[in-house]
Amino acid sequence: MINSLVQGGAQKSAILLASELKNAGHEVQILTFYPAETDFFKVPKDVIVERFIYPFQDNGRVNGRNRTIVRFQRISNRLKDFRDLRQTFVKFKPDLVISFEAATSVLTFFANFGLSALIISERVHPEYHSIPKWAKTLRPIVYRSNKVVLHCQGNTIAEWMKRKYKKNVFVIPNFLGEETKDIWNADSKKVKMFSRYVGQKGIDLAILSWSLLPQELREEYKLEIFGDGDRTEYSDLVRELNLDSSVTLNGATKDICRELSDCLLYIMPSRFEGFPNALAESMGYGIPSLVTDSPSAVRDLTLNGRLARLSQLSSSEIAANIEFLLLNPNELAALSSAGKEIRSYFNDSNTLLEWTDLIDWTLQGELSSKIDCKACSGEVKSVEAVRTRAGLRRELNSIWDIKVHAQEMGSQAVVSAGKCDKCGSMNFSGSQGSGRFYDSCHMSAKYSRNSWDYTLQMGLISKSEKILRVLDFGGGISPLIHDKSGNCDLTVIDLSAYVHAELNSLGAKTYYSLSDIPAGKKFDHINISHAIEHVDNPVHLISSLVKLLDVEGKIFVTTPDATHPNLLASPLEWPPHHTIEFTPKAVLKILNSAGLRNTRIFRNPNQTESSFDFMVSAEL
């Protein structure tokens, strides 16, 4: 369901999604409300297009001067439109409807009511996007319905929608579409912008910022703007600022590639956005890009400014960034190289897998998943957040440079996170990763964390009057290997072959599982640093480790704190990396239940990081 197929990000996304679903073997129909002559995008072969021309529009069908008669005719026409739209759904009998844009989606909800599953895709930030009053009034009812699954393109938008509509929102980026190539012309003298002539896109900000540049730069470079819509307001602004010789306002172009091949810098000064396709295309072609850090999916698309330069939303800030880039060719070259990485982070095959995961989950009717608490066997009643397995895979790659094989993501199409009502721990519906997954983690240069807990433990070990038999469970490349006191006889349990090879070369003993440890061996000091949250049965793990603890031996457990406000933001907090996030209360209960005593809670002495994780010590 899409309002029209005119030029726009939502329209391109709908066309590309329909094409990919068709190629994947589905029967796909596009229902749109505008005639074929208004189409900007080519409809994929074998995709049915049903054009429903008059939904909630009068378009000259209302005649007469009597207001009462005119009003009656309008109501009558709208009821007929709604009836015909309903009949269209009944005739096609879809298993699933995916509706783009807010007003269209509200209408779709009622016309499709009781017939099939519905995914609503919000295309821009709804707090700033203006829609008809009737749709705005009904939208909260529709979006909060348990019959509706919500989707958007970025985490900032999703968090707002989650707060507003009191339900979880799936985040899947747009398809990038056709393949791009490196076409950047570093000798070009043109700065370009592709956009509709509407206030949202900040064309006025682009023109104002251009007027703030030094005269010599405006004489050397040109600003060219392309797009649909009424240019009158912006033409007046260009004349008012005496920019006629350096700013041109053009109509829309279908040959974006040709225009970008003569472009030094692409700018997007939007006031709000969704997942801007024009920016994705620009970066994919290697064009250095400058974009405003507006309410949108821009931060997701640029990997928090790694792939494009971000500017504050003001003409002075935009002007300062343009001037800086025009005067620094090395910065432009760096942006060109970085932007091209978008293809590896947002490839279309993974986007299709994310949609497939969401579609499978929706059609199975699994709008909520029952999760039992792994810490206390309490009841997890509410789902706090949801992620597709393919989406987690993409984020592991884009944020942490962890390249994960699809088979490592488990069998669940969607992973749910829910808080235990009894102990407050966050539980996930997915399962722990394999050794192959953790090999991928350890091979990433970004896979590291603050080892304050190891520093504290090495201080205790160095004060020992004897050599301590130390077991580090799931320690990875354990920092304890670097203990200089000579009091640490180290053994490490880890799933990763990469870890074993590294530690063995440094003289540490390693095992893949607890069952590999020789019978009767005991330890004076057992450390579980950021490992208990990785296992499927943490209670059994602690029980097994306590059996390896010698009399008066100590155990140390460090783990992320489930009460941390941004805990679920990182894909590393989700399966297959983590299966549960604990509260201090939950860990204390597990240790006490295992027969340990003298429990004590430690926090990171770095105050800015102290709330992220905690360490609990106990002894036998």
VEXDREN-2710 file (C-alpha; in Angstrom, 1 decimal):
% VEXDREN-2710
k/r/px/py/pz
1/MET/0.0/0.0/0.0
2/ILE/1.5/3.3/-1.1
3/ASN/-0.2/6.7/-1.7
4/SER/1.6/7.2/-5.1
5/LEU/4.6/6.2/-7.1
6/VAL/5.9/9.8/-7.6
7/GLN/9.5/10.6/-6.8
8/GLY/10.2/10.0/-3.1
9/GLY/12.0/7.8/-0.6
10/ALA/8.9/6.0/0.5
11/GLN/8.0/5.2/-3.2
12/LYS/11.4/3.9/-4.0
13/SER/11.4/1.7/-0.9
14/ALA/8.0/0.3/-1.7
15/ILE/9.0/-0.5/-5.3
16/LEU/12.3/-2.1/-4.2
17/LEU/10.6/-4.1/-1.5
18/ALA/7.9/-5.3/-3.9
19/SER/10.7/-6.3/-6.4
20/GLU/12.7/-8.2/-3.8
21/LEU/9.7/-10.0/-2.5
22/LYS/8.6/-11.0/-6.0
23/ASN/12.1/-12.3/-6.7
24/ALA/11.9/-14.3/-3.5
25/GLY/8.9/-16.2/-4.8
26/HIS/5.9/-14.3/-3.3
27/GLU/2.9/-13.0/-5.2
28/VAL/2.9/-9.3/-4.8
29/GLN/0.4/-6.6/-5.5
30/ILE/0.9/-2.8/-5.2
31/LEU/-2.2/-0.8/-4.4
32/THR/-1.7/2.9/-5.1
33/PHE/-4.0/5.9/-5.3
34/TYR/-2.6/7.8/-8.3
35/PRO/-2.8/7.2/-12.0
36/ALA/0.1/5.8/-14.1
37/GLU/1.0/9.1/-15.7
38/THR/2.2/10.4/-12.3
39/ASP/4.6/7.5/-11.8
40/PHE/8.3/8.3/-11.4
41/PHE/9.5/4.8/-10.7
42/LYS/9.2/1.8/-13.0
43/VAL/7.0/-1.0/-11.6
44/PRO/8.8/-4.4/-11.5
45/LYS/7.8/-7.0/-14.0
46/ASP/5.1/-9.4/-12.9
47/VAL/4.1/-7.1/-10.0
48/ILE/0.4/-6.4/-10.1
49/VAL/-0.6/-2.7/-9.7
50/GLU/-4.1/-1.8/-8.7
51/ARG/-4.8/1.9/-9.1
52/PHE/-7.6/3.0/-6.7
53/ILE/-7.9/6.6/-8.0
54/TYR/-10.4/8.3/-5.6
55/PRO/-9.8/7.4/-2.0
56/PHE/-11.0/10.2/0.3
57/GLN/-10.7/12.7/-2.6
58/ASP/-13.4/14.5/-4.4
59/ASN/-11.5/15.4/-7.6
60/GLY/-14.4/17.2/-9.2
61/ARG/-17.0/14.6/-8.4
62/VAL/-18.9/17.0/-6.1
63/ASN/-21.3/19.4/-7.9
64/GLY/-23.7/22.0/-6.7
65/ARG/-23.7/25.2/-4.7
66/ASN/-25.8/24.2/-1.8
67/ARG/-23.4/23.4/1.1
68/THR/-25.6/20.7/2.6
69/ILE/-25.8/18.9/-0.7
70/VAL/-22.1/19.3/-1.3
71/ARG/-21.3/17.9/2.2
72/PHE/-23.7/15.0/1.7
73/GLN/-22.1/14.2/-1.7
74/ARG/-18.6/14.2/-0.2
75/ILE/-19.6/11.9/2.6
76/SER/-21.4/9.6/0.2
77/ASN/-18.3/9.5/-2.1
78/ARG/-16.0/8.7/0.8
79/LEU/-18.2/5.9/1.9
80/LYS/-18.2/4.5/-1.6
81/ASP/-14.4/4.8/-1.8
82/PHE/-14.0/3.0/1.5
83/ARG/-16.4/0.3/0.3
84/ASP/-14.5/-0.2/-2.9
85/LEU/-11.2/-0.3/-1.1
86/ARG/-12.5/-2.9/1.3
87/GLN/-13.7/-5.0/-1.7
88/THR/-10.2/-4.7/-3.2
89/PHE/-8.7/-6.4/-0.1
90/VAL/-11.4/-9.0/-0.1
91/LYS/-10.8/-9.8/-3.8
92/PHE/-7.0/-10.1/-3.6
93/LYS/-7.1/-12.0/-0.2
94/PRO/-3.6/-11.0/0.9
95/ASP/-1.8/-13.0/3.7
96/LEU/-0.1/-9.7/4.6
97/VAL/-0.5/-6.0/3.9
98/ILE/2.5/-3.7/4.2
99/SER/1.4/-0.1/4.3
100/PHE/3.7/2.9/3.7
101/GLU/3.0/6.4/5.1
102/ALA/0.8/7.4/8.0
103/ALA/-2.5/8.6/6.4
104/THR/-2.5/5.7/3.9
105/SER/-1.9/3.3/6.8
106/VAL/-4.7/4.6/8.9
107/LEU/-7.1/4.2/6.0
108/THR/-5.7/0.7/5.2
109/PHE/-6.2/-0.4/8.8
110/PHE/-9.9/0.1/8.7
111/ALA/-10.4/-1.1/5.1
112/ASN/-8.4/-4.3/5.9
113/PHE/-9.8/-4.8/9.4
114/GLY/-10.3/-8.5/10.3
115/LEU/-8.9/-9.7/7.0
116/SER/-5.1/-10.1/7.2
117/ALA/-2.0/-9.2/9.1
118/LEU/-0.8/-5.6/8.8
119/ILE/2.7/-4.0/9.0
120/ILE/2.7/-0.2/9.0
121/SER/5.9/1.4/7.8
122/GLU/6.5/5.0/9.0
123/ARG/8.7/6.7/6.5
124/VAL/9.7/9.9/8.3
125/HIS/9.8/11.1/11.9
126/PRO/6.1/11.2/12.8
127/GLU/6.5/14.0/15.4
128/TYR/7.4/16.5/12.7
129/HIS/5.5/15.1/9.7
130/SER/2.2/16.8/8.9
131/ILE/-0.7/14.6/8.0
132/PRO/-4.5/15.2/7.6
133/LYS/-6.4/15.9/10.8
134/TRP/-8.6/12.8/10.5
135/ALA/-5.5/10.6/10.1
136/LYS/-3.7/12.3/13.0
137/THR/-6.8/11.8/15.2
138/LEU/-7.1/8.1/14.4
139/ARG/-3.4/7.2/14.2
140/PRO/-2.9/6.5/17.9
141/ILE/-5.8/4.1/17.9
142/VAL/-4.4/2.3/14.8
143/TYR/-0.8/2.2/15.9
144/ARG/-1.6/0.9/19.4
145/SER/-3.7/-1.9/18.1
146/ASN/-2.4/-5.4/18.8
147/LYS/-3.4/-6.2/15.2
148/VAL/-0.6/-3.9/13.9
149/VAL/3.2/-4.4/13.7
150/LEU/5.1/-1.1/13.5
151/HIS/8.2/-0.5/11.4
152/CYS/10.6/2.4/10.8
153/GLN/14.0/3.0/9.4
154/GLY/16.0/4.3/12.4
155/ASN/16.5/3.9/16.1
156/THR/15.8/7.6/16.9
157/ILE/12.4/7.3/15.2
158/ALA/11.7/3.9/16.8
159/GLU/12.4/5.2/20.3
160/TRP/10.0/8.1/19.8
161/MET/7.3/5.8/18.4
162/LYS/7.8/3.3/21.2
163/ARG/7.2/6.0/23.8
164/LYS/4.3/7.6/21.9
165/TYR/2.3/4.4/21.0
166/LYS/3.4/2.2/24.0
167/LYS/4.6/-0.7/21.8
168/ASN/7.7/-2.1/20.2
169/VAL/8.9/-0.9/16.8
170/PHE/11.0/-2.9/14.3
171/VAL/13.9/-1.0/12.7
172/ILE/14.9/-2.1/9.1
173/PRO/16.8/0.2/6.8
174/ASN/15.7/1.0/3.2
175/PHE/16.9/-1.0/0.3
176/LEU/19.7/0.8/-1.4
177/GLY/18.7/-0.4/-4.9
178/GLU/20.8/-0.3/-8.0
179/GLU/24.5/-1.0/-7.7
180/THR/26.7/2.1/-7.4
181/LYS/30.3/2.8/-8.5
182/ASP/33.0/5.3/-7.7
183/ILE/32.2/8.4/-9.8
184/TRP/33.4/11.2/-7.6
185/ASN/35.0/14.0/-9.5
186/ALA/37.5/15.7/-7.2
187/ASP/38.0/18.5/-9.7
188/SER/34.3/19.5/-9.9
189/LYS/33.2/23.0/-8.8
190/LYS/29.6/22.0/-8.0
191/VAL/27.8/21.4/-4.7
192/LYS/24.5/19.6/-5.3
193/MET/21.3/18.8/-3.5
194/PHE/18.4/16.5/-4.6
195/SER/15.1/17.1/-2.9
196/ARG/11.5/18.0/-3.2
197/TYR/10.8/21.8/-2.9
198/VAL/9.1/21.5/0.6
199/GLY/10.0/23.0/3.9
200/GLN/11.0/19.7/5.4
201/LYS/14.0/19.4/3.1
202/GLY/15.7/22.7/4.3
203/ILE/16.2/24.2/0.8
204/ASP/16.0/27.6/2.4
205/LEU/18.7/26.6/4.8
206/ALA/20.9/25.5/1.9
207/ILE/20.4/28.9/0.2
208/LEU/20.9/30.9/3.4
209/SER/24.1/28.9/4.3
210/TRP/25.4/29.5/0.7
211/SER/24.9/33.3/1.2
212/LEU/27.1/33.1/4.3
213/LEU/30.1/31.7/2.5
214/PRO/33.0/34.0/1.6
215/GLN/32.5/35.8/-1.7
216/GLU/35.6/34.1/-3.3
217/LEU/34.1/30.6/-2.6
218/ARG/30.7/31.6/-4.1
219/GLU/32.5/32.8/-7.2
220/GLU/34.5/29.6/-7.6
221/TYR/31.8/27.1/-6.7
222/LYS/28.1/26.7/-7.7
223/LEU/25.2/25.3/-5.7
224/GLU/22.7/23.3/-7.9
225/ILE/19.4/22.1/-6.4
226/PHE/17.2/19.5/-8.2
227/GLY/13.6/18.4/-7.3
228/ASP/9.9/18.4/-7.8
229/GLY/7.5/21.1/-6.5
230/ASP/6.9/24.8/-6.5
231/ARG/10.2/26.7/-6.6
232/THR/8.7/30.2/-6.4
233/GLU/9.5/30.8/-2.7
234/TYR/13.1/29.7/-3.2
235/SER/13.6/31.6/-6.4
236/ASP/12.5/34.7/-4.5
237/LEU/15.0/33.9/-1.8
238/VAL/17.9/33.5/-4.3
239/ARG/17.1/36.9/-5.8
240/GLU/16.8/38.6/-2.5
241/LEU/20.2/37.3/-1.5
242/ASN/21.8/38.2/-4.8
243/LEU/22.8/34.6/-5.5
244/ASP/21.5/34.3/-9.1
245/SER/25.0/33.8/-10.4
246/SER/26.0/30.9/-8.1
247/VAL/22.7/29.1/-7.2
248/THR/20.4/27.3/-9.7
249/LEU/17.1/25.7/-9.0
250/ASN/16.3/22.8/-11.3
251/GLY/13.4/20.4/-11.8
252/ALA/13.7/16.7/-10.9
253/THR/16.2/14.5/-12.7
254/LYS/15.9/10.8/-13.4
255/ASP/19.7/10.6/-14.1
256/ILE/21.1/11.0/-10.6
257/CYS/24.3/9.2/-11.6
258/ARG/25.1/11.7/-14.4
259/GLU/24.5/14.6/-12.1
260/LEU/26.6/13.1/-9.3
261/SER/29.5/12.5/-11.7
262/ASP/30.0/16.2/-11.7
263/CYS/29.6/16.9/-8.0
264/LEU/32.3/17.8/-5.5
265/LEU/30.0/17.8/-2.4
266/TYR/26.5/16.6/-1.8
267/ILE/24.5/18.4/0.9
268/MET/21.2/17.4/2.7
269/PRO/20.1/20.2/5.1
270/SER/16.8/18.5/6.1
271/ARG/14.8/19.5/9.2
272/PHE/13.6/15.9/9.6
273/GLU/13.8/12.7/7.6
274/GLY/13.3/9.0/7.4
275/PHE/16.0/6.9/5.9
276/PRO/17.1/9.3/3.1
277/ASN/17.7/7.3/-0.1
278/ALA/19.3/10.3/-1.9
279/LEU/22.0/10.4/0.8
280/ALA/22.5/6.6/0.6
281/GLU/23.0/6.9/-3.2
282/SER/25.4/9.8/-2.8
283/MET/27.6/8.0/-0.3
284/GLY/27.4/4.8/-2.4
285/TYR/28.7/6.6/-5.4
286/GLY/31.6/8.0/-3.3
287/ILE/30.4/11.5/-3.2
288/PRO/31.5/13.3/0.0
289/SER/28.3/14.1/1.8
290/LEU/27.2/16.7/4.4
291/VAL/23.9/16.2/6.2
292/THR/22.1/17.8/9.1
293/ASP/21.8/15.7/12.3
294/SER/18.0/16.0/12.2
295/PRO/15.3/13.8/13.8
296/SER/15.7/10.9/11.4
297/ALA/17.6/7.7/10.6
298/VAL/20.6/9.8/9.5
299/ARG/22.7/8.6/12.4
300/ASP/21.9/5.0/11.6
301/LEU/22.7/5.5/7.9
302/THR/26.0/7.3/8.5
303/LEU/27.0/5.1/11.4
304/ASN/27.0/8.1/13.8
305/GLY/28.9/10.3/11.4
306/ARG/31.5/7.8/10.2
307/LEU/30.3/7.7/6.6
308/ALA/29.3/11.3/6.2
309/ARG/29.8/14.7/7.9
310/LEU/27.1/15.7/10.3
311/SER/26.1/19.3/10.9
312/GLN/23.8/21.0/13.4
313/LEU/20.5/22.2/12.0
314/SER/21.3/25.9/11.4
315/SER/22.4/27.9/8.3
316/SER/25.5/29.2/10.1
317/GLU/26.6/25.7/11.1
318/ILE/25.9/24.3/7.6
319/ALA/27.9/27.2/6.0
320/ALA/30.8/26.6/8.4
321/ASN/30.9/22.9/7.4
322/ILE/30.6/23.7/3.6
323/GLU/33.5/26.2/3.9
324/PHE/35.6/23.8/5.9
325/LEU/35.2/21.0/3.3
326/LEU/35.7/23.2/0.3
327/LEU/39.0/24.4/1.7
328/ASN/40.2/20.9/2.8
329/PRO/40.4/18.5/-0.1
330/ASN/41.9/15.8/2.1
331/GLU/38.7/15.8/4.2
332/LEU/36.6/15.5/1.1
333/ALA/38.7/12.5/-0.1
334/ALA/38.3/10.9/3.3
335/LEU/34.6/11.3/3.2
336/SER/34.5/9.8/-0.3
337/SER/36.3/6.7/0.8
338/ALA/34.2/6.3/4.0
339/GLY/30.9/6.8/2.3
340/LYS/31.5/3.9/-0.1
341/GLU/31.5/1.5/2.8
342/ILE/27.7/1.9/3.0
343/ARG/27.3/-1.0/0.6
344/SER/29.0/-3.5/3.0
345/TYR/27.0/-2.3/6.0
346/PHE/23.5/-1.9/4.4
347/ASN/23.5/-4.5/1.6
348/ASP/20.2/-5.3/0.1
349/SER/20.4/-9.0/0.6
350/ASN/20.6/-8.5/4.4
351/THR/17.7/-5.9/4.2
352/LEU/15.6/-8.5/2.5
353/LEU/16.5/-11.1/5.2
354/GLU/15.4/-8.6/7.8
355/TRP/12.0/-8.1/6.0
356/THR/11.7/-11.9/5.6
357/ASP/12.3/-12.4/9.4
358/LEU/9.6/-9.7/10.2
359/ILE/7.1/-11.1/7.6
360/ASP/7.6/-14.7/8.9
361/TRP/7.2/-13.7/12.5
362/THR/4.1/-11.6/11.7
363/LEU/2.4/-14.3/9.6
364/GLN/3.0/-16.8/12.4
365/GLY/1.0/-14.6/14.7
366/GLU/3.8/-14.4/17.2
367/LEU/3.1/-10.8/18.3
368/SER/4.3/-11.7/21.8
369/SER/6.7/-14.5/23.0
370/LYS/6.7/-16.2/26.4
371/ILE/10.1/-16.0/28.1
372/ASP/11.0/-17.7/31.4
373/CYS/13.6/-15.9/33.6
374/LYS/16.9/-17.7/33.5
375/ALA/18.0/-16.2/36.8
376/CYS/15.1/-16.9/39.2
377/SER/12.4/-18.8/37.2
378/GLY/10.1/-15.8/37.6
379/GLU/7.5/-14.8/35.0
380/VAL/8.5/-12.4/32.2
381/LYS/5.2/-10.8/31.3
382/SER/6.0/-7.9/29.0
383/VAL/8.2/-7.7/26.0
384/GLU/10.5/-4.7/26.3
385/ALA/12.1/-4.7/22.8
386/VAL/12.3/-6.8/19.7
387/ARG/15.0/-7.3/17.0
388/THR/15.1/-9.4/13.8
389/ARG/18.0/-11.9/13.7
390/ALA/19.2/-10.5/10.4
391/GLY/19.0/-7.0/11.9
392/LEU/21.2/-8.0/14.8
393/ARG/23.6/-9.5/12.3
394/ARG/23.7/-6.2/10.4
395/GLU/24.3/-4.2/13.5
396/LEU/27.1/-6.5/14.7
397/ASN/28.8/-5.8/11.4
398/SER/28.1/-2.0/11.1
399/ILE/28.8/-1.1/14.7
400/TRP/31.3/-3.6/15.9
401/ASP/32.9/-4.9/12.7
402/ILE/31.9/-8.5/13.8
403/LYS/31.1/-10.4/10.6
404/VAL/28.7/-13.2/11.6
405/HIS/27.5/-16.1/9.5
406/ALA/23.7/-16.3/9.1
407/GLN/23.7/-19.8/10.7
408/GLU/25.2/-18.3/13.8
409/MET/22.1/-16.2/14.5
410/GLY/19.8/-19.1/15.5
411/SER/16.5/-20.2/14.2
412/GLN/14.2/-17.5/15.6
413/ALA/13.1/-14.9/13.1
414/VAL/12.7/-12.3/15.9
415/VAL/14.4/-12.1/19.2
416/SER/12.4/-10.6/22.2
417/ALA/13.7/-9.0/25.4
418/GLY/11.5/-9.1/28.5
419/LYS/12.0/-8.0/32.1
420/CYS/11.4/-10.4/34.9
421/ASP/8.7/-9.2/37.3
422/LYS/10.4/-11.0/40.2
423/CYS/14.2/-10.1/40.0
424/GLY/14.2/-7.4/37.3
425/SER/16.7/-9.3/35.0
426/MET/16.3/-8.8/31.3
427/ASN/15.8/-12.2/29.5
428/PHE/16.0/-12.9/25.8
429/SER/14.2/-15.5/23.7
430/GLY/17.4/-16.4/21.7
431/SER/20.1/-18.8/22.7
432/GLN/23.9/-18.5/23.2
433/GLY/26.4/-18.4/20.4
434/SER/28.9/-21.0/19.3
435/GLY/32.7/-21.0/19.3
436/ARG/32.6/-19.8/15.7
437/PHE/30.6/-16.8/16.7
438/TYR/33.0/-15.8/19.5
439/ASP/35.9/-16.3/17.1
440/SER/34.3/-13.6/15.0
441/CYS/34.0/-11.4/18.0
442/HIS/37.6/-11.7/19.1
443/MET/38.9/-11.0/15.6
444/SER/37.3/-7.6/15.7
445/ALA/39.5/-4.8/16.9
446/LYS/36.5/-3.1/18.4
447/TYR/35.5/-6.0/20.6
448/SER/37.0/-4.8/23.9
449/ARG/35.9/-3.3/27.2
450/ASN/37.2/-1.7/30.4
451/SER/38.8/-4.4/32.6
452/TRP/38.5/-2.6/35.9
453/ASP/37.4/-5.9/37.6
454/TYR/40.5/-7.7/36.5
455/THR/42.7/-4.8/37.8
456/LEU/41.0/-5.1/41.2
457/GLN/41.4/-8.9/41.3
458/MET/45.1/-8.8/40.2
459/GLY/45.6/-6.4/43.2
460/LEU/44.1/-9.1/45.5
461/ILE/46.1/-11.9/43.9
462/SER/49.4/-10.0/44.2
463/LYS/48.8/-9.7/48.0
464/SER/48.4/-13.5/48.4
465/GLU/50.9/-15.4/50.5
466/LYS/50.8/-18.4/48.2
467/ILE/50.4/-19.1/44.5
468/LEU/46.7/-19.2/43.7
469/ARG/45.1/-21.7/41.4
470/VAL/42.9/-19.3/39.3
471/LEU/40.2/-20.3/36.8
472/ASP/38.9/-17.6/34.4
473/PHE/35.6/-18.9/32.9
474/GLY/34.8/-17.3/29.5
475/GLY/37.7/-14.9/30.0
476/GLY/38.7/-14.6/26.3
477/ILE/42.3/-13.2/26.1
478/SER/42.3/-13.0/29.9
479/PRO/44.1/-10.0/31.4
480/LEU/45.2/-12.3/34.2
481/ILE/47.8/-13.7/31.9
482/HIS/49.7/-10.5/32.4
483/ASP/49.8/-10.8/36.3
484/LYS/53.3/-9.8/37.3
485/SER/53.2/-11.0/41.0
486/GLY/53.9/-14.7/40.2
487/ASN/50.9/-15.7/42.3
488/CYS/48.6/-16.6/39.5
489/ASP/48.5/-20.2/38.2
490/LEU/46.0/-19.5/35.4
491/THR/43.5/-21.8/33.7
492/VAL/41.0/-20.4/31.1
493/ILE/37.7/-21.9/29.8
494/ASP/36.6/-20.4/26.5
495/LEU/34.7/-21.5/23.4
496/SER/36.9/-19.6/20.9
497/ALA/39.8/-21.5/19.2
498/TYR/41.3/-18.1/18.5
499/VAL/41.5/-17.5/22.3
500/HIS/43.1/-20.9/22.9
501/ALA/45.9/-20.4/20.4
502/GLU/46.7/-16.9/21.8
503/LEU/46.7/-18.0/25.5
504/ASN/48.6/-21.2/24.9
505/SER/51.4/-19.2/23.3
506/LEU/51.6/-17.2/26.5
507/GLY/51.7/-20.2/28.7
508/ALA/48.2/-20.5/30.1
509/LYS/46.2/-23.7/30.3
510/THR/43.0/-23.7/28.4
511/TYR/39.9/-25.9/28.1
512/TYR/36.7/-25.6/26.0
513/SER/34.3/-26.6/28.7
514/LEU/34.2/-27.4/32.4
515/SER/33.8/-31.1/31.7
516/ASP/37.3/-31.1/30.2
517/ILE/38.9/-30.1/33.6
518/PRO/40.7/-33.1/35.2
519/ALA/38.6/-34.8/38.0
520/GLY/39.4/-33.6/41.5
521/LYS/41.1/-30.4/40.4
522/LYS/40.2/-27.4/42.7
523/PHE/40.7/-23.7/42.4
524/ASP/41.3/-20.9/45.0
525/HIS/40.0/-18.1/42.8
526/ILE/37.3/-18.4/40.1
527/ASN/36.5/-15.4/37.9
528/ILE/33.5/-15.1/35.6
529/SER/33.9/-11.7/34.0
530/HIS/31.2/-10.8/31.5
531/ALA/30.5/-14.5/30.8
532/ILE/27.5/-15.5/32.9
533/GLU/25.2/-13.4/30.7
534/HIS/26.3/-15.5/27.7
535/VAL/25.1/-18.9/28.8
536/ASP/21.6/-20.5/28.6
537/ASN/21.6/-21.8/32.2
538/PRO/23.5/-19.4/34.5
539/VAL/22.2/-21.0/37.7
540/HIS/23.6/-24.4/36.6
541/LEU/26.9/-22.7/35.6
542/ILE/27.4/-21.2/39.1
543/SER/26.5/-24.5/40.7
544/SER/29.1/-26.3/38.6
545/LEU/31.8/-23.7/39.3
546/VAL/31.2/-23.9/43.1
547/LYS/32.0/-27.6/42.9
548/LEU/35.4/-26.6/41.6
549/LEU/36.0/-24.1/44.4
550/ASP/38.4/-25.1/47.2
551/VAL/37.6/-24.4/50.8
552/GLU/37.7/-20.7/51.6
553/GLY/38.1/-20.1/47.8
554/LYS/36.5/-17.0/46.3
555/ILE/34.4/-16.5/43.2
556/PHE/34.0/-13.2/41.4
557/VAL/31.1/-12.5/38.9
558/THR/31.1/-9.4/36.7
559/THR/28.2/-8.7/34.4
560/PRO/26.3/-5.8/32.8
561/ASP/23.6/-4.2/35.0
562/ALA/20.0/-4.8/33.7
563/THR/19.0/-1.5/35.2
564/HIS/21.3/0.5/32.9
565/PRO/19.0/2.8/30.8
566/ASN/20.8/2.2/27.4
567/LEU/21.4/-1.5/27.9
568/LEU/19.4/-2.8/24.9
569/ALA/20.9/-0.2/22.4
570/SER/23.9/-2.4/21.5
571/PRO/23.6/-5.6/19.5
572/LEU/26.2/-7.1/21.9
573/GLU/23.6/-7.1/24.6
574/TRP/21.4/-9.5/22.5
575/PRO/21.7/-13.1/21.5
576/PRO/23.7/-14.8/20.2
577/HIS/26.1/-12.7/22.4
578/HIS/24.1/-12.4/25.5
579/THR/21.1/-14.4/26.7
580/ILE/20.3/-12.6/29.9
581/GLU/21.1/-9.3/31.7
582/PHE/21.2/-9.5/35.5
583/THR/20.3/-7.1/38.3
584/PRO/22.6/-7.2/41.4
585/LYS/19.7/-8.7/43.3
586/ALA/19.5/-11.6/40.9
587/VAL/23.2/-12.4/41.1
588/LEU/23.3/-12.2/44.9
589/LYS/20.4/-14.7/45.0
590/ILE/22.1/-17.2/42.7
591/LEU/25.3/-17.1/44.7
592/ASN/23.5/-17.4/48.0
593/SER/21.5/-20.3/46.7
594/ALA/24.7/-22.0/45.7
595/GLY/25.9/-22.0/49.3
596/LEU/28.3/-19.1/49.1
597/ARG/28.7/-16.5/51.8
598/ASN/30.2/-13.0/52.5
599/THR/28.9/-11.6/49.3
600/ARG/30.0/-8.1/48.3
601/ILE/29.1/-5.8/45.4
602/PHE/31.8/-3.7/43.6
603/ARG/31.4/-0.9/41.1
604/ASN/33.8/0.5/38.5
605/PRO/35.7/3.4/40.2
606/ASN/35.3/5.4/37.0
607/GLN/32.1/7.3/37.8
608/THR/31.1/7.8/34.2
609/GLU/31.1/4.0/33.6
610/SER/30.1/2.8/37.1
611/SER/26.4/2.2/36.2
612/PHE/27.2/-0.1/33.2
613/ASP/28.3/-3.2/35.1
614/PHE/29.0/-4.5/38.6
615/MET/31.1/-7.2/40.2
616/VAL/29.9/-9.5/43.1
617/SER/32.4/-11.5/45.2
618/ALA/31.5/-14.5/47.4
619/GLU/33.4/-17.3/49.2
620/LEU/32.9/-20.9/50.1
END
